[in-house]
Amino acid sequence: MPYLNIETNHSVDEAVRNSMLSKLSVLIAAQLDKSESYVMVSFASPRPMLFAATNDPCAYLSLKSIGLSSAKTPALSAALCQLVEEELGIPKARIYIEFADAARSMWGWNGKTF
C-alpha cells in the first residue's frame, strides 16, 4: 500500500534507476514497518522541472500510504533526502517531498479496498 513516486529533471541511467528503485523499496518498507511485498515505487526521469528559478538538478517525491503518521515524516524526509542526495547527487535543499495518509476505503488492491 505504500506508493513512492520520484520525479527529477536529472538524467539517470537505467542501472542507477533500477538500483534506486530497489533501495527505495527497502527503505520505505523498513521506515513504515510494512511488508515490501506491498510497496510500489516509480521513478520518472528526466522531467522538465524548475525549482528556485533554475533548472539545476532537483526532485519531487510523493509518498502515500495507509496509516502514514505525521510522527514518521521527519525520519522519512531525512532518509529519503539522504538517499537521493547520495545516489543522484541532488542536494537536499532541492528536494520536495509530499506525504499523504490514504484512507483504507480510498486505496484499492486486488479488486478490493483495504
PASEBA-1860 file (N, C-alpha, C; in nm, 3 decimals):
! residues 114
1> MPYLNIET> 0.078/-0.120/0.000/0.000/0.000/0.000/0.082/0.127/0.000 ~ 0.207/0.127/0.050/0.284/0.249/0.031/0.321/0.266/-0.117 ~ 0.308/0.388/-0.166/0.347/0.420/-0.303/0.436/0.543/-0.300 ~ 0.556/0.529/-0.353/0.650/0.639/-0.362/0.674/0.669/-0.509 ~ 0.654/0.794/-0.547/0.681/0.839/-0.683/0.791/0.944/-0.677 ~ 0.891/0.927/-0.763/1.000/1.024/-0.772/1.003/1.081/-0.912 ~ 1.010/1.213/-0.920/1.029/1.282/-1.046/1.150/1.372/-1.031 ~ 1.234/1.374/-1.134/1.352/1.459/-1.132/1.384/1.509/-1.272
9> NHSVDEAV> 1.445/1.626/-1.277/1.491/1.678/-1.405/1.631/1.628/-1.438 ~ 1.687/1.552/-1.349/1.822/1.497/-1.361/1.817/1.369/-1.445 ~ 1.901/1.358/-1.546/1.906/1.235/-1.626/1.971/1.125/-1.544 ~ 1.905/1.011/-1.539/1.952/0.898/-1.459/1.957/0.776/-1.550 ~ 2.073/0.711/-1.555/2.080/0.595/-1.643/2.006/0.476/-1.582 ~ 1.978/0.378/-1.664/1.892/0.266/-1.626/1.946/0.188/-1.505 ~ 2.076/0.164/-1.500/2.134/0.089/-1.389/2.115/0.162/-1.256 ~ 2.139/0.292/-1.256/2.121/0.373/-1.134/1.974/0.377/-1.095
17> RNSMLSKL> 1.887/0.396/-1.193/1.742/0.400/-1.167/1.696/0.269/-1.104 ~ 1.737/0.156/-1.160/1.695/0.026/-1.106/1.748/0.003/-0.965 ~ 1.872/0.046/-0.942/1.930/0.036/-0.808/1.852/0.123/-0.709 ~ 1.818/0.245/-0.751/1.741/0.335/-0.665/1.604/0.276/-0.632 ~ 1.536/0.219/-0.732/1.405/0.159/-0.707/1.414/0.053/-0.597 ~ 1.514/-0.032/-0.606/1.532/-0.138/-0.504/1.562/-0.079/-0.367 ~ 1.654/0.016/-0.362/1.692/0.076/-0.234/1.574/0.151/-0.171 ~ 1.498/0.220/-0.253/1.383/0.294/-0.202/1.274/0.201/-0.152
25> SVLIAAQL> 1.253/0.091/-0.220/1.152/-0.006/-0.176/1.187/-0.062/-0.038 ~ 1.312/-0.097/-0.019/1.359/-0.148/0.111/1.345/-0.040/0.218 ~ 1.386/0.082/0.185/1.379/0.193/0.281/1.236/0.220/0.325 ~ 1.143/0.228/0.230/1.003/0.257/0.263/0.944/0.145/0.349 ~ 0.969/0.021/0.312/0.917/-0.091/0.391/0.969/-0.084/0.535 ~ 1.098/-0.058/0.550/1.158/-0.053/0.684/1.105/0.065/0.765 ~ 1.100/0.183/0.703/1.057/0.303/0.775/0.910/0.296/0.817 ~ 0.828/0.229/0.736/0.684/0.223/0.765/0.642/0.091/0.829
33> DKSESYVM> 0.738/0.004/0.857/0.707/-0.127/0.916/0.602/-0.201/0.835 ~ 0.620/-0.201/0.702/0.529/-0.269/0.610/0.607/-0.377/0.536 ~ 0.536/-0.477/0.489/0.597/-0.579/0.406/0.636/-0.517/0.272 ~ 0.755/-0.547/0.225/0.798/-0.493/0.096/0.710/-0.545/-0.017 ~ 0.638/-0.654/0.006/0.550/-0.709/-0.097/0.434/-0.614/-0.130 ~ 0.410/-0.514/-0.046/0.304/-0.416/-0.071/0.358/-0.282/-0.123 ~ 0.489/-0.264/-0.124/0.548/-0.136/-0.159/0.559/-0.121/-0.312 ~ 0.518/-0.004/-0.362/0.534/0.029/-0.504/0.616/0.157/-0.514
41> VSFASPRP> 0.713/0.156/-0.605/0.798/0.273/-0.626/0.805/0.301/-0.775 ~ 0.789/0.427/-0.813/0.807/0.465/-0.953/0.909/0.578/-0.961 ~ 0.972/0.588/-1.078/1.081/0.683/-1.096/1.070/0.741/-1.237 ~ 1.050/0.870/-1.247/1.039/0.937/-1.377/1.155/1.034/-1.396 ~ 1.233/1.009/-1.501/1.350/1.092/-1.527/1.383/1.087/-1.676 ~ 1.424/1.193/-1.736/1.417/1.331/-1.686/1.279/1.391/-1.711 ~ 1.240/1.477/-1.622/1.115/1.552/-1.631/1.151/1.700/-1.643 ~ 1.080/1.775/-1.726/1.104/1.919/-1.727/1.061/1.976/-1.592
49> MLFAATND> 1.155/2.033/-1.518/1.127/2.088/-1.386/1.213/2.211/-1.362 ~ 1.158/2.304/-1.289/1.228/2.425/-1.248/1.204/2.442/-1.099 ~ 1.309/2.468/-1.024/1.296/2.489/-0.880/1.385/2.606/-0.842 ~ 1.331/2.700/-0.766/1.405/2.819/-0.723/1.462/2.894/-0.843 ~ 1.383/2.901/-0.949/1.415/2.976/-1.071/1.534/2.922/-1.149 ~ 1.575/2.796/-1.121/1.682/2.735/-1.200/1.641/2.593/-1.239 ~ 1.705/2.543/-1.343/1.681/2.404/-1.381/1.797/2.315/-1.337 ~ 1.870/2.357/-1.234/1.970/2.270/-1.172/1.899/2.144/-1.123
57> PCAYLSLK> 1.971/2.033/-1.106/1.905/1.910/-1.062/1.819/1.930/-0.938 ~ 1.695/1.879/-0.947/1.601/1.886/-0.836/1.511/1.762/-0.843 ~ 1.436/1.740/-0.737/1.348/1.622/-0.733/1.223/1.653/-0.653 ~ 1.115/1.586/-0.694/0.988/1.591/-0.623/0.950/1.447/-0.590 ~ 0.928/1.420/-0.463/0.888/1.287/-0.418/0.749/1.296/-0.357 ~ 0.669/1.196/-0.384/0.535/1.188/-0.328/0.520/1.050/-0.266 ~ 0.488/1.046/-0.137/0.470/0.919/-0.066/0.329/0.914/-0.009 ~ 0.255/0.812/-0.051/0.120/0.788/0.002/0.119/0.651/0.068
65> SIGLSSAK> 0.048/0.643/0.180/0.037/0.514/0.248/-0.080/0.518/0.345 ~ -0.140/0.403/0.363/-0.245/0.389/0.463/-0.179/0.398/0.601 ~ -0.234/0.480/0.686/-0.182/0.491/0.822/-0.050/0.566/0.834 ~ -0.019/0.651/0.737/0.105/0.729/0.743/0.091/0.836/0.851 ~ 0.166/0.820/0.955/0.160/0.909/1.070/0.255/1.028/1.051 ~ 0.209/1.146/1.090/0.296/1.264/1.083/0.418/1.248/1.174 ~ 0.409/1.160/1.272/0.525/1.135/1.359/0.639/1.067/1.283 ~ 0.608/0.999/1.173/0.710/0.928/1.095/0.770/1.014/0.984
73> TPALSAAL> 0.705/1.124/0.949/0.752/1.200/0.833/0.890/1.267/0.851 ~ 0.928/1.314/0.969/1.063/1.371/0.980/1.173/1.269/0.949 ~ 1.160/1.148/1.001/1.261/1.044/0.973/1.257/1.001/0.827 ~ 1.137/0.992/0.771/1.124/0.958/0.629/1.188/1.065/0.542 ~ 1.162/1.191/0.573/1.220/1.300/0.496/1.371/1.295/0.501 ~ 1.427/1.275/0.618/1.573/1.268/0.632/1.631/1.151/0.554 ~ 1.570/1.034/0.566/1.622/0.914/0.497/1.609/0.924/0.346 ~ 1.493/0.973/0.298/1.473/0.986/0.154/1.567/1.090/0.094
81> CQLVEEEL> 1.578/1.206/0.159/1.669/1.309/0.108/1.813/1.262/0.106 ~ 1.855/1.191/0.211/1.991/1.141/0.216/2.018/1.044/0.102 ~ 1.926/0.951/0.079/1.945/0.853/-0.027/1.948/0.920/-0.165 ~ 1.857/1.011/-0.191/1.854/1.079/-0.320/1.980/1.163/-0.340 ~ 2.024/1.230/-0.235/2.147/1.310/-0.246/2.268/1.222/-0.271 ~ 2.281/1.113/-0.196/2.397/1.024/-0.212/2.399/0.954/-0.348 ~ 2.284/0.906/-0.391/2.279/0.825/-0.513/2.269/0.908/-0.640 ~ 2.200/1.022/-0.633/2.177/1.102/-0.754/2.252/1.235/-0.755
89> GIPKARIY> 2.309/1.273/-0.640/2.382/1.399/-0.634/2.293/1.522/-0.631 ~ 2.166/1.504/-0.599/2.073/1.617/-0.590/2.075/1.668/-0.446 ~ 2.113/1.794/-0.426/2.120/1.847/-0.289/1.985/1.840/-0.217 ~ 1.990/1.813/-0.089/1.868/1.803/-0.008/1.783/1.929/-0.018 ~ 1.847/2.043/-0.033/1.775/2.170/-0.041/1.700/2.186/-0.174 ~ 1.718/2.090/-0.265/1.648/2.096/-0.394/1.554/1.976/-0.410 ~ 1.506/1.926/-0.296/1.414/1.812/-0.295/1.290/1.851/-0.215 ~ 1.174/1.835/-0.277/1.047/1.849/-0.206/0.987/1.709/-0.190
97> IEFADAAR> 0.923/1.688/-0.076/0.854/1.561/-0.051/0.712/1.593/-0.003 ~ 0.616/1.529/-0.067/0.477/1.540/-0.024/0.436/1.407/0.040 ~ 0.386/1.413/0.161/0.339/1.295/0.233/0.187/1.297/0.237 ~ 0.125/1.181/0.218/-0.021/1.173/0.224/-0.063/1.043/0.291 ~ -0.154/1.056/0.386/-0.214/0.941/0.452/-0.340/0.905/0.373 ~ -0.347/0.782/0.326/-0.463/0.738/0.248/-0.562/0.663/0.335 ~ -0.689/0.697/0.321/-0.793/0.624/0.392/-0.804/0.483/0.333 ~ -0.826/0.384/0.418/-0.838/0.245/0.370/-0.942/0.230/0.260
105> SMWGWNGK> -1.052/0.301/0.273/-1.160/0.289/0.175/-1.125/0.356/0.042 ~ -1.017/0.434/0.040/-0.978/0.506/-0.081/-0.854/0.446/-0.146 ~ -0.814/0.326/-0.102/-0.695/0.260/-0.156/-0.736/0.121/-0.199 ~ -0.727/0.095/-0.328/-0.769/-0.034/-0.382/-0.652/-0.125/-0.415 ~ -0.677/-0.254/-0.408/-0.579/-0.356/-0.444/-0.650/-0.489/-0.459 ~ -0.612/-0.562/-0.558/-0.661/-0.697/-0.577/-0.815/-0.703/-0.587 ~ -0.871/-0.601/-0.651/-1.016/-0.597/-0.671/-1.096/-0.557/-0.550 ~ -1.027/-0.512/-0.443/-1.094/-0.471/-0.320/-1.032/-0.342/-0.270
113> TF> -1.080/-0.293/-0.159/-1.014/-0.184/-0.088/-0.963/-0.241/0.044 ~ -0.873/-0.168/0.105/-0.816/-0.214/0.231/-0.912/-0.187/0.346
END
